[in-house]
Amino acid sequence: MKHSDFQINLEFNCDGKLWRCTDVGSRIVVAICLSDHLDDPTWFNGPPYSVSEEVFDEDDIVVCTLPQAPDGPP
């Protein structure tokens, strides 16, 4: 992905996990991992969040992908 693809609340994949963007800086993206607490969605209410926000720099951003849309009916 490119830095310009990110916006707050965008969900994306990185390192086999699902993330939600919580902030977009001039060169970085900040996100929370949704994969770690799927059993309790209250962890994702915020800010402030009950889970740690992680910083994605230029090297991290390029390996991120958008989730695949589910296939529609045949």
C-alpha positions in Angstrom: 0.0 0.0 0.0 1.0 3.7 -0.2 0.9 6.2 2.6 -1.9 8.0 0.8 -4.1 4.9 0.9 -4.5 5.1 4.7 -7.2 7.0 6.5 -8.5 6.7 10.1 -10.7 3.6 10.7 -9.3 1.9 7.5 -8.8 -1.9 8.2 -5.8 -3.5 6.6 -3.7 -6.6 6.8 0.0 -6.8 7.9 2.1 -9.7 9.1 -0.9 -12.0 9.0 -3.0 -9.9 11.3 -5.9 -7.5 10.8 -5.3 -3.8 11.9 -7.4 -0.6 12.1 -5.8 2.7 11.4 -6.1 5.2 14.3 -3.9 8.0 13.0 -2.1 9.1 9.9 1.0 11.2 10.2 3.1 12.9 7.6 5.3 9.8 7.2 3.8 7.1 9.5 0.6 5.3 10.2 -0.6 4.3 13.7 -2.9 1.3 14.1 -4.4 -1.1 16.6 -4.3 -4.9 16.0 -7.8 -6.3 15.8 -6.7 -9.9 15.5 -5.6 -10.2 19.1 -8.9 -9.5 20.9 -11.7 -10.6 18.6 -13.6 -12.1 21.5 -14.1 -8.7 23.1 -14.7 -5.8 20.7 -14.8 -3.3 23.6 -11.0 -3.3 23.5 -11.2 -1.3 20.3 -13.3 1.5 21.7 -11.3 4.7 21.8 -9.3 6.7 21.8 -7.8 6.0 24.2 -7.7 2.3 23.3 -7.4 -0.7 25.7 -4.8 -2.2 23.2 -1.5 -0.7 22.3 -1.2 1.4 19.2 1.6 0.5 16.9 3.6 2.7 14.5 4.0 1.7 10.9 6.9 3.4 9.1 7.6 3.7 5.4 9.1 0.1 5.3 6.0 -1.3 7.1 3.4 0.5 5.0 4.6 -1.0 1.7 3.9 -4.6 2.8 0.4 -3.8 4.1 -2.6 -5.0 2.1 -6.3 -4.3 2.0 -8.5 -7.2 3.2 -10.0 -9.3 0.4 -13.7 -8.6 -0.3 -15.8 -11.7 0.1 -16.9 -13.4 -3.1 -20.4 -12.6 -4.2 -23.0 -15.1 -5.2 -22.1 -17.2 -8.3 
